[in-house]
């Protein structure tokens, strides 16, 4: 994943002021509850990435915040006012919404971006100025006279973003706007959007099932699984210290080992897992049953006969069970009595001449381990 080792965006310094608060929110479709959120606060100027698998309830949450889906219980508070008591048109004018599909008017690019300004009654010179500015900032000035029907997917989403940004919303709601784009187009749009969010400081709620997008754009991450909000926090906390097994599995923890704490002192924990003893950093009581969790990018592999000395406290002998190339990376599953998964570069894999069936050493630091109580 591109985001784990990259620099994580820091939250807005004015992170104490909430622009939006969700309290005991429940949404039903018929007799079935599809979303339940006890509490979620969105801070002024932050970018909150809402992640979860398809069907988890992420888009339902966004549509409810846009007042397009009613909620059965609870309340949403926007700038200290209950949303349901605000004038619906007035509220919607204060938010921007970009959906998975670019729902554009059958008109030119310029007219699509300018439409909202016309509805608000701005004069022609101001409409031309603001529309031209956002066409330029989204890199689509050269398309202004083109029909929306003649745009590629990436171009259409740039128009959708320009149409939202030009209205200077107080909250920008993005519902997986890049999910249908090819990889180069998606990555360029993500980079451009990140720069725009940084420049404008618009409060943003960004829904995605793509973990890389969440890490790239989010100051904080909220995990929704099976219609429930399960964890909220900075990306490095959510991805490296998930609260339970389900969250751990979703955010990419691939090695999960059941064990028992047999020693715990001064922040160092020793876990008995089968016939092996594994070291971790934490504070767990002796005798506690735990899940020993490890991300694949934190595991280093070496051929058994050429393993160097390192600072890693855990060094496990094993045999490569399977190999799965993944672009410039290779995912390697090693049988150490239990499966340990490593994610290494293709160049490292080739340089060490690794192969299925080969004996290797899987090494990882105690600080890379996250323990979840069972």
N, C-alpha and C positions, 0 to 999 in steps of 0.2 A: 504494500500500500504506500502511495506516495507521501502520505501525511505523517506517519509515525515518527520519522526521524527529521522531519522538516521543522522549521521554526513555527511555533504555534502563535496565531494572532492573539494579542492581549486584549482584554476587555476594556471598554471605555472607562477612563478614570472616574467619571461620574457614575459609578455603578451602584449607588445606593437608591436611586430614584426609579421606581417602577412606572412604566408607561401603560402596562397592561397586566392585569391579574386575573387568573382563572381560579375559581373556588368551587370545589365539589361539583364539577361539571359532569353531567351524564347525558348521553345521546342514545336514543333508541330508534331502530328501524322496525316498525311494527312492535312485536313483543320481545324483540331481541336487543339487548344492550350491546352497542358496537363501540362505545368509547366511555371511559370513566377516568377522570383526572381529579385527584384530591386537591392539589394546589400546584400552580405554575405561575411564576412571576417573570415578566420580560422587562428588562431594564432599558432605560432610555439610551439609544445609540448603539445597543449591542446587536450582534448577529447570532440568533439562536437557530441551530440546526436540529430539526426534528427527524430522527431516524427510526427505522423499523422495517421489517419485511413487508412485502406487498400484502394488502388486506389488514394491516395492523390497526388502522384508524387514523393515520397521519393526515391524509387528505380531508377526511371528515372533520378533523380539528380545524384545519385551515378554512374550510368552507363555513364552519360555524363561526369562526372569528370574522369572516367576511359577511356574516348574516345571510348566507345563502342556504344554510341548513339550520333548522331550529334545534335547540337543546331541550331535553326533557326536564332536567333539574340543574340546580346550581346557578352561578352567575359569572359574567365576564365584566370586569371593571376597566374602563378606558379613561385614563387621566382622572381618576377618582369619581367617575360617573358610571352608573350601570348602563351597559350598552343597550339593553332592551328598552330603556327609557329615553334614549337619544333618538332624535329624528333620524329615520333610516337613511334618507338621502344625504343628510348632513354628515352622518358617520361614514358612509361609503366614500364620500368625497375626501375623507381624511386618510383613507387607506389606498394602497395600490395592490392589484392582484394580477399575477402572471401564472397561467395554468400550463399544464403539460402540452396542450395543443394551442398554437397561436391562433386565437379566434379574431381574425382581422376583418375589417370592413372590405367590401368589394370596391376598393378605391385605391388611389396611389399610396405609396409609402408616406409621403408628406401628409396627405389627408388623414391617414390612420393615426399618426402621431399628434396631429393638430386637433383631432376631433374633440378630445376632452376639454381643451382650452376654449374651443368654440362654444361648447355647452356651458361653460362658465362665463361666457359673455365678454371675453377679452377682446381688445381692439385688434385690427388686422396687423398692425406693425408689431405689437407685442407677441401675437401668435407666431408671426414669421420669425421673430428673434428667438423665442424660446424653442420653437420646433427646430430651427436650424442649429441651435446649440446642441440639442440632444441627438439630432441626427449625426452631428460631427463626433460627439463623445462616444456614440456607439459604433462609429466607423461605417455609417450607411448613407452619408450625404450623397454619394454617387448613385444611390438607388431611389432618391426622393420622388422621381417621376415615374418609377416603375409600378406596375399594377401589383397588388398584394398577391394575386393569383400566380404571378411569375417568379415568386421568391423560393429559394431553397429553404430547408428546415431551419438552418442556422440563421439565415437572413431574416426569416419570419420571427424568430425568437428575439433577435436584436430589435426588430420593430416593436414587439410586445414590451420589451424592457424600456425602450425609449418612450413609448406611450405611457408607461407607468411612472417613470422618473420625471417626465416633463411636468407632471401634476404636483410634484414636490410633496409626496405623501408623508404622513407622520409615521406610518407603519407600512412596510412593503412585505406582502405575502407572496411567496414563491412556491408553487406546487410542482416539484420535479420538472422544471422547465427544460432541462437538457437531456432527459432520459431517452429520447428517441434520436439523438444526434450521433453522428459518427465521432470516433474518439478525438481526432485532431480538432474538429469544430468545437466539440464539447470542452476540451482543455483550454482552447483560446478564449471561449466565452466565459469560462470560469475565471480565468486570469483577468479579463477585462471587468467582469462583475466585481471581483475582489477589490480592484482599484477604485471603482465607482463607489462602492460601499465605504471604503476607507476615506475617500474624498468628501462624501456627502454626509457621513455619520447617520444615515437613515436607519432607524430601528428595523430590523429584518427578521422575519421568521421564514426559514428555508426548509422545506420538506424534501427529503430524499431517502432512498434506500441504499444509496451509494456511500460507503464509508469514507472514501477518498474525498468526495465533495464536502461531506460534513467536516472533515478535518481541515480542509482548505479554506472553508468560508466561516466556520463557526467559532465565535468566542466561547460559547457554551454549547453543550449537546444534550438533548432530551431523547431518551430511548422509550419508544412505545412498542409494546409487545402484546398481542392478543387483546387490544383495546384498553390496555392499562399503561399508565405512565410508570415506568419502572426505575429510572435513574435520571438525574439531571446534574450536570456539573461541567467543569472545564474539560476539554477533549482529552488531555493527558490523564486526568483522573478516571473518566468514564472508560477509556480504552485500556488503561493499564491497571485499574482497580475496580472492576465491575462488581456490583453488589451481590449477584447470584449467578448460578450456572447458566440460566437462560440468557441473561445479558452478556455474560462472558462468551458464550457460543456465538451470539450474533455479532459482537464487535471484533471477532477474529482470534479469540483464544482457542488454539487448536490442540494443545496438550493439557489435558485435565487428568490428574492422578489422585485417586482416593488414598488417604493416609491418616496417620495419627501422630500428634505432637508427642515426642518423647523427651524433649529438652527445650527449655525456653528461659533465656537469661540475657539481660542487657541488649534486648532487641534482636538477638539471634535465635532462630528457631530451628530445631532439628525434627524432621518428619520421617517416620518409618512408613515406607511404601513398598509392600511386599518384602523382598529380601534386601531392598536398598534403603539407605539413609540419605535424605536430601536436605540441603540447607536453604533457609529462606530468611528474609528480614521481616520482622513483625513482632507482635505481642499476643501470643496465644497461650492459654493455660495448658499445662501438661495433661495428656490424656484426651485432649479435644480432637474429635474427628474433623478432618478438613479436606478440602479440595485444593490440590497443588496446581496452580494455573500458570501457564507459560505461553507467551506469544512466539510464533515461529521465527520472527526476525531477531529474537534474542538468543537463539540457539546457534552455536558455532560448530561446524563439523570438521573433523580431520581424519585422514586415514589412520588406522590404529597403529601402524608401524612408523608413523612420522608425526605424531602428535607433539607439538611444542609445549613448553611450560607457559602458563597463563595465570591471570588473577582470578579466573572462574573457580568458584568453590565447589561446583558440581561438575563431575567428569564421569560420564556413563559410557560403558562399552556396549556396543550394539551392532546390528547388521542392517544394512539398507534393505527395506522391504519393497518400497516402490518409489518411483520418481515421476514427477509431473512438471514438465516445462511450462513456464508461464511468462511469455515475452522474454524480457532480459533477465528473469529470475527462474529459479528451479525450486520447486517444493519437494522436499525429501522426507519420507517417513522412515524412521529408524526404530527397529524393534529392540528395546532395552529391557525386555521383560514386560514392558508396556510401551505403547507407541509414543515416540517423541517426534514432533514435526519441526523441521528447520526450513527456513526460506533463505537461500543463498543466491548470489549472482551466478549467472550462467558461466561467466569467465572463471569464477572460483571453482565451480563444479568441473569445468573442463581442465583447469590447471591441475587440480588434485586427482584427475582421472577417476572420479567416483563412478560407481555403477551399482545396479541392483545386486544384492547378495554380498557386497563388500563389507568387511569389518571396519567400523569407524568408532571414533570417540565423539560423543555429543556433549558439548560443554556449555554451561550457562552460569551467570553470576547469581548469587543469592539475592541481590537487589532487583533482579529481573522477575522474581517470583511474586505472585500474588496469592495469598491464602484466603479461601472462602470457608467460613465455618459451616459444618454440616449439621 
